[in-house]
Amino acid sequence: MRILISNDDGYLAPGLIALADAMASIAEIVVVAPDSNRSGSSNSLTLDRPLSVQRAANGFYFINGTPSDCVHLALTSILTFRPDLVVSGINQGQNMGDDTLYSGTVAAATEGYLFGIPAIAFSQVEHGWTELESAARVAREIVLHGLPELPRPFLLNVNIPNRPHEQLLPWQATRLGKRHESEPAIVANDPRGRQIYWIGPPGLAKDGGPGTDFHATAQGHVSLTPLQIDLTHRTQLDALRGSLP
Ligand code: MN
């Protein structure tokens, strides 16, 4: 098996290194990741400037671009083969509910999925990299034993509670929950008295009942959500068709 690995926290992030180590024990790996933290970059591609690819001493490729840039360039220009799987992460912090739309971690996996390759995004629920080895072990187990009998390609979003491995509850298939709207932006003055803004944190879970990613991880389960990319609202499409003159 050959696995392409990326993330959005940057090529130096502990979560990426832990994921690469875990994958290297079961597959041939190539790591292509952003040169800096690009969390929240969603699926953006850099189109207004050229990108450069460099290689770190540990063999990781790093690019002055987004997670989507990294996977895109890996698949179109860097790799000499088509990987069997694209994995992303392990992200510092959860990507649940509406987070998945903003997440660069999910976006890196999505880019692989859009190229027709099965892909998995891994995130730890809490910040701080606690129990990272436990999360990396879960990632390895899911790739080794847990790949579902879903039609290929699939796009899986995995969130892992920061717990010692023996305290994790069984994996649970979930749907995305929903969040309340985001917290307000922070407003302050810069040193020259001009008003500046810093986008605030996401809202708390609003739809976090049983069956959701929020609920599963709060109980201590590893949450696996199959994602799709077609944003078409089917029922509104029918309503729109029925209402057009
Ligand atoms: Mn991140």
Residues whose N, C-alpha, C, O or C-beta is under 5 A from the ligand:
A	BS01	MN	D8 D9 S39 N91 Q92
